[in-house]
């Protein structure tokens, strides 16, 4: 099983934890599914969609947690991205870490991405 990643504002994640359910943020709600990225996609996702944005978190989610509602769909440049068509239980994610914006780029947690 692989790990997928979600980048989102810290306050949205805090609200999801309080509610016991994460149904998406921003574009997810508009599109009707939760956008995730693989380890090889997540840094480009951060650069394209979150450049300069502060107070973000990086959420790691095991494929096993979302597999029943997971679809691989073409997105950026035709690449297949993991999309989840259901809410995610915050208690079942692998980990959540800050994703600070420093020196013109987001600083990903050391040793967490292959």
ZADO-1210 file (C-alpha; in nm, 4 decimals, padded with zeros to 6 digits):
<atoms>
<atom x="00.0000" y="00.0000" z="00.0000" code="UNK" pos="1"/>
<atom x="00.1250" y="00.3443" z="-00.0819" code="UNK" pos="2"/>
<atom x="00.0848" y="00.6737" z="00.0967" code="UNK" pos="3"/>
<atom x="-00.1076" y="00.9649" z="-00.0562" code="UNK" pos="4"/>
<atom x="-00.0750" y="01.3293" z="00.0445" code="UNK" pos="5"/>
<atom x="-00.3145" y="01.6179" z="00.0937" code="UNK" pos="6"/>
<atom x="-00.2054" y="01.9804" z="00.1303" code="UNK" pos="7"/>
<atom x="-00.4526" y="02.2085" z="00.3006" code="UNK" pos="8"/>
<atom x="-00.4835" y="02.5062" z="00.5345" code="UNK" pos="9"/>
<atom x="-00.4168" y="02.4211" z="00.8977" code="UNK" pos="10"/>
<atom x="-00.7490" y="02.5708" z="01.0133" code="UNK" pos="11"/>
<atom x="-00.9440" y="02.3493" z="00.7700" code="UNK" pos="12"/>
<atom x="-00.7694" y="02.0423" z="00.9123" code="UNK" pos="13"/>
<atom x="-00.8360" y="02.1540" z="01.2702" code="UNK" pos="14"/>
<atom x="-01.2057" y="02.1936" z="01.1848" code="UNK" pos="15"/>
<atom x="-01.2130" y="01.8500" z="01.0219" code="UNK" pos="16"/>
<atom x="-01.0572" y="01.6934" z="01.3317" code="UNK" pos="17"/>
<atom x="-01.3137" y="01.8629" z="01.5547" code="UNK" pos="18"/>
<atom x="-01.5950" y="01.7383" z="01.3298" code="UNK" pos="19"/>
<atom x="-01.4458" y="01.3888" z="01.3001" code="UNK" pos="20"/>
<atom x="-01.4626" y="01.4024" z="00.9208" code="UNK" pos="21"/>
<atom x="-01.2707" y="01.5646" z="00.6349" code="UNK" pos="22"/>
<atom x="-01.4888" y="01.6138" z="00.3292" code="UNK" pos="23"/>
<atom x="-01.2485" y="01.8342" z="00.1403" code="UNK" pos="24"/>
<atom x="-01.1348" y="02.1929" z="00.1115" code="UNK" pos="25"/>
<atom x="-01.1833" y="02.4600" z="-00.1524" code="UNK" pos="26"/>
<atom x="-01.1497" y="02.2961" z="-00.4907" code="UNK" pos="27"/>
<atom x="-01.2378" y="01.9545" z="-00.3463" code="UNK" pos="28"/>
<atom x="-01.5816" y="02.0778" z="-00.2480" code="UNK" pos="29"/>
<atom x="-01.6312" y="02.2409" z="-00.5876" code="UNK" pos="30"/>
<atom x="-01.5191" y="01.9297" z="-00.7786" code="UNK" pos="31"/>
<atom x="-01.7034" y="01.6754" z="-00.5622" code="UNK" pos="32"/>
<atom x="-01.4024" y="01.4714" z="-00.4568" code="UNK" pos="33"/>
<atom x="-01.0864" y="01.5056" z="-00.2479" code="UNK" pos="34"/>
<atom x="-00.7743" y="01.5728" z="-00.4534" code="UNK" pos="35"/>
<atom x="-00.4708" y="01.3762" z="-00.3334" code="UNK" pos="36"/>
<atom x="-00.1171" y="01.3450" z="-00.4677" code="UNK" pos="37"/>
<atom x="00.1370" y="01.0666" z="-00.4707" code="UNK" pos="38"/>
<atom x="00.4864" y="01.1161" z="-00.3290" code="UNK" pos="39"/>
<atom x="00.6174" y="01.1966" z="-00.6773" code="UNK" pos="40"/>
<atom x="00.3371" y="01.4490" z="-00.7436" code="UNK" pos="41"/>
<atom x="00.3020" y="01.6365" z="-00.4147" code="UNK" pos="42"/>
<atom x="00.5915" y="01.8822" z="-00.4499" code="UNK" pos="43"/>
<atom x="00.4678" y="01.9974" z="-00.7895" code="UNK" pos="44"/>
<atom x="00.1163" y="02.0256" z="-00.6471" code="UNK" pos="45"/>
<atom x="00.2517" y="02.2520" z="-00.3736" code="UNK" pos="46"/>
<atom x="00.4434" y="02.4673" z="-00.6229" code="UNK" pos="47"/>
<atom x="00.1516" y="02.5004" z="-00.8677" code="UNK" pos="48"/>
<atom x="-00.1407" y="02.5468" z="-00.6325" code="UNK" pos="49"/>
<atom x="00.0004" y="02.6707" z="-00.3014" code="UNK" pos="50"/>
<atom x="00.2993" y="02.8933" z="-00.3886" code="UNK" pos="51"/>
<atom x="00.3406" y="03.1587" z="-00.1212" code="UNK" pos="52"/>
<atom x="00.0626" y="03.0175" z="00.0963" code="UNK" pos="53"/>
<atom x="00.1446" y="02.9870" z="00.4642" code="UNK" pos="54"/>
<atom x="-00.0179" y="02.7964" z="00.7511" code="UNK" pos="55"/>
<atom x="-00.0519" y="02.4737" z="00.5558" code="UNK" pos="56"/>
<atom x="-00.0313" y="02.1155" z="00.6709" code="UNK" pos="57"/>
<atom x="00.0698" y="01.8043" z="00.4826" code="UNK" pos="58"/>
<atom x="-00.1515" y="01.5063" z="00.5608" code="UNK" pos="59"/>
<atom x="-00.0327" y="01.1518" z="00.4844" code="UNK" pos="60"/>
<atom x="-00.3058" y="00.8982" z="00.4143" code="UNK" pos="61"/>
<atom x="-00.2551" y="00.5266" z="00.3573" code="UNK" pos="62"/>
<atom x="-00.4120" y="00.3849" z="00.0452" code="UNK" pos="63"/>
<atom x="-00.5844" y="00.1270" z="00.2667" code="UNK" pos="64"/>
<atom x="-00.7847" y="00.4036" z="00.4385" code="UNK" pos="65"/>
<atom x="-00.9342" y="00.5367" z="00.1142" code="UNK" pos="66"/>
<atom x="-00.9217" y="00.2362" z="-00.1196" code="UNK" pos="67"/>
<atom x="-01.2996" y="00.1775" z="-00.1267" code="UNK" pos="68"/>
<atom x="-01.3637" y="00.5296" z="-00.2594" code="UNK" pos="69"/>
<atom x="-01.0447" y="00.5832" z="-00.4610" code="UNK" pos="70"/>
<atom x="-01.0364" y="00.6547" z="-00.8336" code="UNK" pos="71"/>
<atom x="-00.7279" y="00.7240" z="-01.0415" code="UNK" pos="72"/>
<atom x="-00.8120" y="01.0003" z="-01.2857" code="UNK" pos="73"/>
<atom x="-00.6228" y="01.2031" z="-01.5438" code="UNK" pos="74"/>
<atom x="-00.5320" y="01.5531" z="-01.4368" code="UNK" pos="75"/>
<atom x="-00.2233" y="01.7690" z="-01.4825" code="UNK" pos="76"/>
<atom x="-00.0705" y="01.6823" z="-01.8206" code="UNK" pos="77"/>
<atom x="-00.2711" y="01.3607" z="-01.8377" code="UNK" pos="78"/>
<atom x="-00.0999" y="01.2137" z="-01.5293" code="UNK" pos="79"/>
<atom x="-00.3188" y="00.9923" z="-01.3125" code="UNK" pos="80"/>
<atom x="-00.3964" y="01.1357" z="-00.9691" code="UNK" pos="81"/>
<atom x="-00.5673" y="00.9709" z="-00.6718" code="UNK" pos="82"/>
<atom x="-00.9124" y="01.1182" z="-00.6058" code="UNK" pos="83"/>
<atom x="-01.1311" y="01.0141" z="-00.3131" code="UNK" pos="84"/>
<atom x="-01.5087" y="01.0226" z="-00.3478" code="UNK" pos="85"/>
<atom x="-01.5969" y="01.0158" z="00.0208" code="UNK" pos="86"/>
<atom x="-01.5017" y="01.1853" z="00.3458" code="UNK" pos="87"/>
<atom x="-01.1866" y="01.0801" z="00.5295" code="UNK" pos="88"/>
<atom x="-01.1775" y="01.0092" z="00.9026" code="UNK" pos="89"/>
<atom x="-00.9013" y="01.2314" z="01.0468" code="UNK" pos="90"/>
<atom x="-00.8295" y="00.9674" z="01.3123" code="UNK" pos="91"/>
<atom x="-00.7218" y="00.7246" z="01.0386" code="UNK" pos="92"/>
<atom x="-00.4547" y="00.9333" z="00.8661" code="UNK" pos="93"/>
<atom x="-00.0925" y="00.8267" z="00.9017" code="UNK" pos="94"/>
<atom x="00.0396" y="01.1649" z="01.0110" code="UNK" pos="95"/>
<atom x="-00.0024" y="01.5422" z="00.9818" code="UNK" pos="96"/>
<atom x="00.2938" y="01.7806" z="00.9644" code="UNK" pos="97"/>
<atom x="00.3416" y="02.1508" z="00.9093" code="UNK" pos="98"/>
<atom x="00.4330" y="02.2560" z="00.5560" code="UNK" pos="99"/>
<atom x="00.6105" y="02.5890" z="00.6066" code="UNK" pos="100"/>
<atom x="00.6793" y="02.8385" z="00.3282" code="UNK" pos="101"/>
<atom x="01.0443" y="02.9418" z="00.3620" code="UNK" pos="102"/>
<atom x="01.2927" y="03.0836" z="00.1133" code="UNK" pos="103"/>
<atom x="01.0479" y="03.0814" z="-00.1760" code="UNK" pos="104"/>
<atom x="00.9359" y="02.7180" z="-00.1421" code="UNK" pos="105"/>
<atom x="00.7524" y="02.4853" z="00.0890" code="UNK" pos="106"/>
<atom x="00.9773" y="02.2857" z="00.3189" code="UNK" pos="107"/>
<atom x="00.8685" y="01.9232" z="00.3164" code="UNK" pos="108"/>
<atom x="00.9365" y="01.7078" z="00.6241" code="UNK" pos="109"/>
<atom x="01.2753" y="01.5374" z="00.6021" code="UNK" pos="110"/>
<atom x="01.2659" y="01.1661" z="00.5349" code="UNK" pos="111"/>
<atom x="00.8899" y="01.1476" z="00.4781" code="UNK" pos="112"/>
<atom x="00.8790" y="01.1416" z="00.0978" code="UNK" pos="113"/>
<atom x="01.0630" y="00.8805" z="-00.1062" code="UNK" pos="114"/>
</atoms>
